Every structure is written in structure tokens, then in C-alpha cells.
Amino acid sequence: MTRKWALTALGAAAVLLVPWTVVLAVTLPGSTRVDNWALAWIGLDVLMAAGCATTALLGLRGDPRARLTASATASVAVLDAWFDITTARSGGDLVLALACAVAEGLLAGACVFLALSKGRGHIRSPYARRSGPPKRRSRSQL
């Protein structure tokens, strides 16, 4: 798949999602009963925790893939905040959801910073990949 083809497909998806969103806005009920509610929320938080852990481990090792996991984790944090707020009852539940959303927003901000940082300020570890060719050893070092 070429880059231009993938970008064209993404643009087409964006255009097609507009009428689909209108259909959903008109046809979805205002409320519904949901099975596996707790499992859905627990799964989202497990996914966010796994993203944080993976990003931290990769980042501490100097692995550039930490930028990818940071980006994905930021998305999960924003989604979690969105669903916290939009599914909360008014009153105390909404206040708690807003407080959680602030924390998740800070997490998302930190992840976006890491995703865009291009490795500046990361900790180099002995496990990090070196750039450039490996150093040659003399016979006495072998």
C-alpha cells in the first residue's frame, strides 16, 4: 500500500463518516440497557494502563516505538474521559467524571508531548539501540 493511497482512503473515510454520524444522531435512542458494562470500563482502564506501562518501558530503553504507544495511549485516555463525562449521571457522578477527565487529560497531554518529542530528553539505557555502525573491536578486546 502506498502512502498516497492510504491517505486517500483516510480522506474518503472522513467524508463517509459525516453522513453516518447524522444517521446515528437521528436513529440512536437517548438511553439503553448495556450488558457487560463493568467489563467494558475495566477493559478500557486495563488498555490505558498497558499503554502507560509499554510507553514507559520503551521510552526508558530509548526505543523510538515509545512514540507510537504514547500516541495510542493518548487516544485511549481521551476516549476514557469522553465516555466518563457523557455517561455520568448529573450531580456527584458528573463531578467525579469531570475530575477523572482532568487527570486523563493530563495523561493524554503527557503522552502527546512524548509522541511529538522525537526522543529529546529520553534516558539512554544500555539496551537502547545505537545509531550508526557498531564500533570495531581490536583483537586484544576479543
C-alpha positions in Angstrom: 0.0 0.0 0.0 1.4 3.3 -0.9 1.4 6.3 1.4 -0.8 8.3 -1.1 -3.3 5.5 -1.3 -3.6 5.2 2.4 -4.0 9.0 2.8 -6.7 9.0 0.1 -8.5 6.1 1.9 -8.4 8.1 5.2 -9.8 11.2 3.5 -12.6 9.1 2.0 -13.4 7.6 5.4 -13.6 11.1 6.9 -16.1 12.1 4.2 -18.2 8.9 4.6 -18.3 9.3 8.4 -20.2 12.6 8.1 -23.5 11.1 6.8 -23.0 8.0 9.1 -22.8 10.3 12.1 -26.0 12.1 11.0 -27.8 8.7 10.7 -26.6 7.8 14.2 -27.7 11.1 15.7 -31.2 10.7 14.2 -31.7 7.0 14.9 -30.0 6.1 18.2 -32.1 6.1 21.3 -31.3 8.5 24.1 -30.6 5.7 26.6 -30.3 1.9 26.5 -29.5 -1.0 28.7 -26.0 -2.3 28.3 -24.7 -5.8 29.1 -21.1 -6.2 30.3 -20.9 -2.6 31.5 -18.3 -3.2 34.1 -16.2 -5.3 31.7 -16.2 -2.5 29.1 -15.0 0.1 31.7 -12.4 -2.3 33.2 -11.1 -3.2 29.7 -10.7 0.5 28.8 -8.7 1.1 32.0 -6.6 -2.0 31.5 -5.8 -0.8 28.0 -4.8 2.6 29.3 -2.6 1.1 32.0 -0.9 -1.3 29.5 -0.3 1.7 27.2 1.3 3.7 30.0 3.5 0.8 31.0 4.6 0.0 27.5 5.3 3.6 26.7 7.4 3.9 29.9 9.4 0.8 29.3 10.1 1.6 25.7 10.9 5.2 26.5 13.3 4.3 29.2 15.1 1.9 26.8 15.4 4.7 24.3 13.2 2.7 21.8 11.6 5.1 19.2 8.5 2.9 19.2 7.6 4.6 22.5 6.2 7.5 20.4 3.7 5.1 18.8 2.5 3.7 22.1 2.4 7.2 23.6 0.1 8.3 20.7 -2.2 5.3 21.1 -2.3 5.8 24.9 -3.3 9.5 24.5 -6.2 8.4 22.3 -7.4 5.9 24.9 -7.2 8.5 27.7 -9.2 11.0 25.6 -11.8 8.3 24.8 -12.0 7.3 28.5 -12.6 10.9 29.5 -15.2 11.3 26.8 -17.2 8.3 27.9 -16.7 9.1 31.7 -18.4 12.5 31.1 -21.1 11.5 28.6 -22.3 8.5 30.5 -22.2 10.1 34.0 -25.4 10.9 35.9 -25.7 14.5 37.0 -24.6 15.5 40.5 -21.8 13.7 42.3 -21.2 11.2 39.5 -20.7 14.0 37.0 -18.3 15.9 39.3 -16.3 12.7 39.7 -16.3 12.1 36.0 -15.0 15.6 35.4 -12.2 15.1 38.0 -11.2 11.9 36.3 -11.3 13.6 32.9 -8.9 16.3 34.1 -6.5 13.5 35.2 -6.9 11.7 31.9 -6.5 14.9 30.0 -3.1 15.5 31.8 -2.1 11.9 30.9 -3.1 12.5 27.3 -1.1 15.7 27.2 2.0 14.0 28.6 1.6 11.2 26.0 1.2 13.7 23.2 4.3 15.5 24.4 6.3 12.2 24.3 4.8 11.2 20.9 6.0 14.5 19.4 9.3 14.9 21.3 11.4 12.9 18.7 13.3 11.3 21.5 14.6 14.6 23.1 15.4 14.2 26.7 14.8 10.4 26.9 17.0 8.3 29.1 19.6 6.3 27.3 20.0 2.8 28.7 22.4 0.0 27.9 19.6 -1.7 26.0 18.9 1.2 23.7 19.7 0.8 20.0 22.8 2.7 18.8 22.7 4.8 15.7 25.4 4.2 13.2 27.6 1.2 12.6 28.9 -0.8 15.5 32.4 0.1 16.8 35.2 -2.2 15.7 37.0 -4.1 18.3 40.7 -4.7 18.3 42.0 -8.3 18.6 43.0 -7.6 22.1 39.4 -6.9 23.1 38.1 -10.1 21.6 
